[in-house]
């Protein structure tokens, strides 16, 4: 933990000198403490503690040259001053600002140059306002979008370039759209589809090249659709298919007696 570090250096690597600090009077009243709560220290925890003890001073540090100071000051500063920092050069500052402002300000950062900001913005907006981020250049941003976008708005993400995104889409799209993904190029995506399809439609995937999908078919599709899988090249698929076909034949034989 940073509080265990004896050195007290500023963001430029110089030793912190309380005698030259503008807040020297705070030291005598318990408003700050060297190596523990200090706005001039380079460690974020000590800066944060300083503003936690003295939130009224945060407004004066929103233009500080060190990004950590600006970012932490933004957590305590007057809300009406924060929009000025939406264009700050550092992504940490921009994120700390937008998380405190009304949601409409987050819309301005949907195309932020830094992926971490866009990922977090995607957790703040929703509905139609989130839709433009479905085509973000970063796959993880799109993953966040796929998890939060309303199912009826996920159609444009069915063909996303990233398989992990398509897996999330396959879990959440309306049932009637699932057939559009049964030929997805990634087996893990197709498995998500297979696990959601009704037994009647699942039979359409009985020739899938992945044994896991064929096993799902053998386990849940109508027994009348499993004859081909009873001779499947995979032992587990054959076993399940033959077992279910045998049960079906036994029932039919018993019913005819």
C-alpha positions, 0 to 999 in steps of 0.5 A: 500500500502507498501509505507504507512508502516513506518517500514523499515525492511530487509528480515530477519526482521532487521531494515534497516540501511542506514549507512551500505549500499553499496549504501549510496552515492545514498541516497544523489543523489536521487538514493534511499529513505528509505521506498520508493526505497530500495534494502535492504527493504523486500517489493517487491514494494520498491525493484522494485522501487530501480532497476527501478531507478538504473537498472545498479545495477541489475546484482550484485544482481542475487545471493542475498539470498532473492528471492524477490531481485533476482526475481526483479533484473532479470527483469532489469539484463543483458539478457546474465546472466539470463540463469544461473537462470533457475535452481533457487530455487524459482519459482518467479525467474525462471518465471521472467527469462524465460519471458525475454529470447528467447522462446527456454529457456521456453522449459526447464521449461515445466516440472518445479516442480512448477505449476505456472511456468508451467502455464505461460510457457504454454502461451509462447510456442505453436504448437508442442512444447506445445503438451508435456504439454497436459499430465501435472499432473496439470489440470490448466496447461492442461486447458491453453494448451487446450485453446492454442493448435491448434484444430487439435492437441487436439485429445489426450485431448478428454479423459482428466480426468478433465471435465473443460479441456474437455469442452474447447476441445469440444468447439475447436476440428474440427466438425468431431470429435464431435461425439466422445464426445457425450457420455462424462461422464460430462453433461456440456461437452456434452452440449458443444458438443450439441451446436456445432452439426449440426441439423442432428447429434444432433438427436443422443443425443435426449435420453441424461439423461440431460434435457439441452441437450434434450432441445438443441435437441428439439430446433434445431434438425429436427422436424421429429426427435422430436416425442419422446421428445414431451412426455419428462419428462421435461416440457420445453423440451416437450413444445419446442418439441410439438411446433416444431412438431405442426408447422411441421404438420401444414406446411405439412397439408397446403402443402397437401391442 
